[in-house]
């Protein structure tokens, strides 16, 4: 099944969105807000913060950011990109229901389209601050260059001040070469002074499946799946769909370093430690305390192989400012 088909079905029900009692992790919220604060040190007050959420799904992280945004008189322009029309529709509905947005341009989807396209937009004006959210319905048929062109056009031909991709958007792209080309595209559509945040599963997630599929890869028993390297796995969703995913290790840091200019800073941060889905806010707070403690241990050094195995989800950060700025 395509990622579009898989996620249209997953998002259609309630199971995906209700897996955790805490949809937005404290660490995710903090990482995004710190990145926005760094952008405000160089962005003119009259210009909006431009934010790309690549593989936004139902808007789990950035809907909250957009819905509570009030920190910049120039406002916020968010481009939300996903291959799932169902996910985009849910994100739009949440903006209206939970955050008081109005429809600027009604969402319309062309399921026969061979490439990504703008699908509609939402807007809210509060206390003189405008927040606009433009939805782009992506296509798995698009290569990185095409997707990058579509995203730039959605942002009026300009680079984004902040680019995000939360959890496993990049990880569902088969082959290391293709993942690398999309990571580079996300870096290229981001202002060199700006912030790139790419979060994904790392070696502390899906541990048993990593071992199983590495063994199958070595034996040549991959059943037609695009399993080419350590970390490539096939897992079952809550709807019992088989789905490809790449669990990152040191290759995440390698992608980050390959896309960093000498004047930029780059580092990894844990955002979730290995735990079951959270059934309470207390569980998430405990996980966050361990995240903070872990990040302190690796703050002044590169991650080692054992570090990835201690973490469920990490975010790769490329910044136009030193790490210490507003940290």
C-alpha positions as CSV (number, residue, x, y, z in Angstrom):
1,X,0.0,0.0,0.0
2,X,1.1,3.6,-0.6
3,X,1.7,5.9,2.3
4,X,-1.3,7.9,1.1
5,X,-3.6,4.9,1.3
6,X,-2.1,3.8,4.6
7,X,-2.5,7.2,6.3
8,X,-5.8,8.0,4.8
9,X,-7.2,4.9,6.5
10,X,-5.3,5.5,9.8
11,X,-6.4,9.1,10.1
12,X,-10.0,8.3,9.1
13,X,-10.7,6.7,12.5
14,X,-9.8,7.8,16.1
15,X,-7.2,5.2,17.0
16,X,-4.2,7.1,15.6
17,X,-4.9,10.4,17.2
18,X,-5.9,8.8,20.6
19,X,-2.9,6.5,20.9
20,X,-1.4,8.8,23.6
21,X,-3.0,10.9,26.4
22,X,-0.4,13.6,25.5
23,X,-0.5,14.4,21.8
24,X,2.3,17.0,21.8
25,X,5.4,16.1,23.8
26,X,6.9,18.8,26.1
27,X,10.2,18.4,24.4
28,X,8.7,18.8,20.9
29,X,6.9,22.0,22.0
30,X,10.1,23.4,23.6
31,X,12.3,22.6,20.5
32,X,9.9,24.4,18.2
33,X,9.5,27.4,20.4
34,X,13.2,27.8,20.9
35,X,13.7,27.6,17.1
36,X,11.1,30.3,16.6
37,X,12.8,32.5,19.3
38,X,16.1,32.2,17.4
39,X,14.4,33.3,14.2
40,X,13.0,36.4,15.9
41,X,16.6,37.6,16.5
42,X,17.0,38.4,12.8
43,X,13.5,38.5,11.2
44,X,12.1,42.0,10.7
45,X,9.1,42.7,12.9
46,X,7.0,43.5,9.8
47,X,7.6,40.1,8.2
48,X,5.7,36.9,9.1
49,X,7.5,33.8,10.5
50,X,7.2,31.3,7.6
51,X,7.0,27.7,8.8
52,X,6.9,24.5,6.8
53,X,5.5,21.3,8.4
54,X,6.6,18.5,6.1
55,X,4.4,15.3,6.6
56,X,2.2,17.3,9.0
57,X,-0.4,14.5,9.3
58,X,-3.3,15.8,11.3
59,X,-1.3,18.8,12.5
60,X,-0.3,17.2,15.8
61,X,2.5,19.6,16.7
62,X,2.2,22.7,14.5
63,X,-1.6,23.2,15.0
64,X,-1.0,24.0,18.6
65,X,1.8,26.3,17.7
66,X,-0.3,28.1,15.1
67,X,-3.4,28.2,17.3
68,X,-1.6,29.8,20.3
69,X,0.8,32.0,18.3
70,X,1.0,35.6,19.5
71,X,4.7,36.4,19.7
72,X,5.4,38.3,16.5
73,X,3.5,41.3,15.1
74,X,4.4,40.2,11.5
75,X,2.3,37.1,12.1
76,X,2.8,33.5,11.0
77,X,2.5,31.8,7.6
78,X,2.4,28.0,8.0
79,X,2.6,25.6,5.0
80,X,1.3,22.2,6.0
81,X,2.3,19.4,3.6
82,X,1.1,15.8,3.6
83,X,0.2,13.0,1.2
84,X,-3.0,12.2,3.1
85,X,-6.0,14.3,2.3
86,X,-7.8,12.9,5.4
87,X,-4.9,14.1,7.6
88,X,-5.1,17.6,6.1
89,X,-8.9,17.7,6.5
90,X,-8.6,16.8,10.2
91,X,-5.9,19.4,10.7
92,X,-8.1,22.1,9.1
93,X,-11.1,21.0,11.2
94,X,-9.0,21.2,14.4
95,X,-7.9,24.7,13.6
96,X,-11.5,25.8,13.1
97,X,-12.9,23.9,16.1
98,X,-10.1,24.3,18.7
99,X,-8.4,27.6,17.7
100,X,-11.1,29.7,16.1
101,X,-9.7,29.8,12.5
102,X,-11.9,30.7,9.5
103,X,-11.8,29.2,6.1
104,X,-9.9,31.5,3.7
105,X,-10.0,29.1,0.8
106,X,-12.1,25.9,0.9
107,X,-10.1,22.7,0.9
108,X,-10.5,20.8,-2.4
109,X,-8.7,17.6,-3.2
110,X,-7.8,16.2,-6.7
111,X,-7.1,12.5,-6.0
112,X,-6.2,12.0,-9.7
113,X,-3.4,14.7,-9.6
114,X,0.0,13.3,-10.5
115,X,1.8,15.8,-8.4
116,X,1.4,17.9,-5.2
117,X,-0.7,21.0,-5.2
118,X,-2.2,23.7,-2.9
119,X,-5.5,22.4,-1.5
120,X,-6.9,25.3,0.5
121,X,-6.2,27.6,3.5
122,X,-7.3,28.8,6.9
123,X,-6.8,32.2,8.6
124,X,-7.2,33.8,12.0
125,X,-6.6,37.4,12.9
126,X,-6.4,38.1,16.6
127,X,-5.1,41.2,18.3
128,X,-3.9,42.5,15.0
129,X,-1.7,39.3,14.4
130,X,-2.5,37.2,11.3
131,X,-1.9,33.5,11.2
132,X,-2.4,31.8,7.8
133,X,-2.2,28.1,7.2
134,X,-1.9,26.8,3.6
135,X,-2.5,23.1,3.0
136,X,-0.5,21.3,0.3
137,X,-1.6,17.8,-0.7
138,X,1.6,16.0,-1.6
139,X,2.2,13.1,-3.9
140,X,4.6,10.2,-3.4
141,X,5.3,10.3,-7.1
142,X,7.1,13.6,-6.7
143,X,10.9,13.5,-6.3
144,X,12.6,15.8,-3.9
145,X,13.3,18.5,-6.5
146,X,9.6,18.6,-7.5
147,X,8.4,18.7,-3.9
148,X,10.8,21.5,-3.1
149,X,9.6,23.6,-6.0
150,X,6.0,23.1,-4.9
151,X,6.8,24.1,-1.3
152,X,8.7,27.2,-2.4
153,X,5.8,28.2,-4.6
154,X,3.4,27.7,-1.7
155,X,5.6,30.1,0.3
156,X,5.4,32.8,-2.5
157,X,8.8,31.8,-3.8
158,X,10.7,32.4,-0.6
159,X,12.7,30.2,1.7
160,X,11.1,29.2,5.1
161,X,12.3,30.7,8.3
162,X,11.6,27.3,10.1
163,X,11.2,23.9,8.6
164,X,9.9,21.0,10.6
165,X,9.2,17.3,10.1
166,X,7.9,15.5,13.1
167,X,8.4,11.9,14.1
168,X,8.7,9.6,11.1
169,X,7.8,11.6,7.9
170,X,11.3,11.2,6.5
171,X,11.6,7.6,7.8
172,X,8.8,6.3,5.6
173,X,10.8,7.2,2.4
174,X,12.5,4.0,1.1
175,X,16.2,3.9,0.3
176,X,19.0,5.9,1.8
177,X,19.5,7.9,-1.4
178,X,15.9,9.1,-1.6
179,X,15.8,9.9,2.1
180,X,19.0,11.9,1.7
181,X,17.6,13.8,-1.3
182,X,14.5,14.8,0.7
183,X,16.6,15.8,3.8
184,X,18.7,18.0,1.5
185,X,15.5,19.5,-0.1
186,X,14.2,20.4,3.4
187,X,17.5,22.1,4.1
188,X,17.5,23.9,0.8
189,X,14.0,25.3,1.2
190,X,15.0,26.7,4.6
191,X,16.6,30.1,4.9
192,X,20.3,29.7,5.8
193,X,19.7,31.9,8.8
194,X,16.8,29.8,9.8
195,X,16.0,26.6,11.6
196,X,15.6,23.0,10.3
197,X,14.1,20.5,12.7
198,X,13.8,16.8,11.5
199,X,12.6,14.4,14.1
200,X,12.4,10.6,13.7
201,X,12.7,7.3,15.4
202,X,16.2,6.3,16.4
203,X,17.7,3.0,17.6
204,X,15.8,2.8,20.9
205,X,12.5,2.4,19.0
206,X,11.3,-0.9,17.4
207,X,14.3,-2.7,18.8
208,X,13.0,-6.3,18.2
209,X,11.9,-5.4,14.6
210,X,15.3,-4.0,13.9
211,X,17.0,-7.2,14.9
212,X,14.5,-9.3,13.0
213,X,14.8,-7.4,9.7
214,X,18.6,-7.1,9.9
215,X,18.7,-10.9,10.2
216,X,16.3,-11.2,7.3
217,X,18.3,-8.8,5.2
218,X,21.5,-10.8,5.7
219,X,19.7,-14.0,4.7
220,X,18.1,-12.4,1.7
221,X,14.6,-13.0,3.1
222,X,13.1,-9.5,2.6
223,X,9.9,-10.5,0.7
224,X,10.1,-7.7,-1.9
225,X,10.3,-4.9,0.7
226,X,12.9,-2.1,0.1
227,X,15.1,-3.4,3.0
228,X,18.6,-2.3,2.1
229,X,20.4,-1.4,5.3
230,X,20.4,-1.7,9.1
231,X,17.4,0.1,10.6
232,X,15.0,-0.7,7.7
233,X,12.0,-2.5,9.1
234,X,8.4,-3.4,8.3
235,X,5.9,-2.9,11.1
236,X,2.2,-3.4,11.5
237,X,0.0,-0.4,12.2
238,X,-3.0,-0.4,14.6
239,X,-5.1,-1.4,11.6
240,X,-2.7,-4.3,10.8
241,X,-1.3,-2.7,7.7
242,X,2.3,-3.5,6.8
243,X,4.3,-0.4,6.5
244,X,8.0,0.4,5.8
245,X,10.0,2.5,8.2
246,X,13.7,3.4,8.6
247,X,14.9,3.7,12.2
248,X,17.8,6.1,12.2
249,X,21.1,5.7,13.9
250,X,24.3,7.5,13.1
251,X,23.0,8.2,9.6
252,X,20.8,10.9,11.1
253,X,23.8,12.8,12.3
254,X,25.6,12.2,9.0
255,X,22.7,13.7,7.0
256,X,22.7,16.7,9.4
257,X,26.4,17.3,9.1
258,X,26.3,16.9,5.3
259,X,23.8,19.8,5.1
260,X,25.4,22.2,7.5
261,X,27.4,25.2,6.2
262,X,30.5,26.3,8.2
263,X,28.6,29.3,9.6
264,X,25.7,27.2,10.9
265,X,25.4,25.0,14.0
266,X,23.9,21.5,14.1
267,X,23.2,19.1,16.9
268,X,20.8,16.3,17.9
269,X,18.4,16.3,20.9
270,X,16.3,13.5,22.3
271,X,12.6,14.3,22.4
272,X,11.3,11.0,23.7
273,X,12.8,8.1,25.6
274,X,11.6,4.5,25.1
275,X,8.3,4.0,26.9
276,X,4.9,2.7,25.9
277,X,2.4,5.3,24.7
278,X,1.5,7.6,27.5
279,X,-1.7,7.0,29.5
280,X,-1.3,10.1,31.6
281,X,0.4,13.5,31.7
282,X,2.4,12.3,34.7
283,X,4.0,9.5,32.5
284,X,4.9,12.1,29.9
285,X,6.4,14.4,32.5
286,X,8.6,11.6,33.8
287,X,9.7,10.8,30.3
288,X,10.5,14.5,29.7
289,X,12.7,14.6,32.8
290,X,14.7,11.7,31.4
291,X,14.9,13.5,28.1
292,X,16.4,16.6,29.8
293,X,18.9,14.5,31.7
294,X,20.0,12.6,28.6
295,X,20.4,15.8,26.6
296,X,22.7,17.3,29.3
297,X,25.0,14.2,29.0
298,X,25.4,14.6,25.3
299,X,25.3,18.4,25.1
300,X,29.0,19.0,24.5
301,X,29.8,15.9,22.4
302,X,28.8,13.9,19.4
303,X,26.3,11.1,19.9
304,X,27.8,7.6,20.2
305,X,26.1,4.4,19.0
306,X,24.9,3.6,22.5
307,X,23.3,7.0,22.7
308,X,20.9,6.3,19.9
309,X,19.9,3.0,21.6
310,X,18.8,4.9,24.7
311,X,16.4,7.1,22.8
312,X,13.0,6.5,21.1
313,X,12.8,9.8,19.1
314,X,15.5,12.4,18.3
315,X,15.4,15.7,16.4
316,X,18.2,16.8,14.1
317,X,18.6,20.6,14.3
318,X,20.4,22.8,11.8
319,X,20.4,26.5,12.9
320,X,21.7,29.7,11.5
321,X,22.7,30.7,15.0
322,X,24.9,29.1,17.7
323,X,23.3,26.5,19.8
324,X,23.6,28.6,22.9
325,X,21.3,31.3,21.4
326,X,18.1,31.4,23.5
327,X,18.9,27.9,24.7
